[in-house]
Amino acid sequence: MTPVEDLLRADLRLVTDLVPKGSRVLDLGCGDGSLMAHLRDERGCEVRGIELDPVEIASAIGRGLSVVQADLDAGLSGYRDGSFDVVVLSQTLQVVRRPAFVLREMLRVGNRGIVTFPNFGYWRVRGYLAFRGRMPVSHSIPYSWYDTPNIHHTTVVDFRDFVTANEGVIEREIPLTVGGFSGRIRPVRMWPNLLADTAVVVVRGAE
């Protein structure tokens, strides 16, 4: 297993552990439904998904999951306020064109949100650009500049400000990194904006 795959699996495991058993969950940009299947099978959750890619949708439906084809940038008008206990946006925020709108819609339809994203403030990313003079490629950002799906680059600190600016509150922040030669995933205890290459964040709407 590659570090990228292991990192994504750690992301999935963490999100699964953060979702209360039996919750109503909406997974935005659900891909092939891997996370939804975990939540259904391991946490007994009632899961729904939204995805744009028809190939991924077919894979998710093949798992017996309920998925709607839709563009997140168009909003979630088909769902009423507070329709879900948890809304998940995993490794997707940085690829949408209207991130602020998507976050506000997420907090409207869900009592809680779980957002995961690559941290572009990670020290290796900073060093790559500073010393090589090239756009960074790393475990959490494995794409070259010309084929990356990431159109909005954020850091842990930027994300905190982003949530506040969009009438949200961060309840919990879990910074992660791929550790040394072992390739093991471990939590970051200090200086998360510098030392974490991925973040898992629990958010809610401001009261």
Secondary structure, DSSP 8 states (H G I E B T S, - for coil): --HHHHHHHHHHHHHHHHS-TT-EEEEET-TTSHHHHHHHHHH--EEEEEES-HHHHHHHHHTT--EEE--GGG--TTS-TT-EEEEEEES-GGGSS-HHHHHHHHHHHEEEEEEEEE-TT-HHHHHIIIII-S----SS----TTT----S---HHHHHHHHHHTTEEEEEEEEEEEEGGGTEEEE--S-HHHH-SEEEEEEEE--
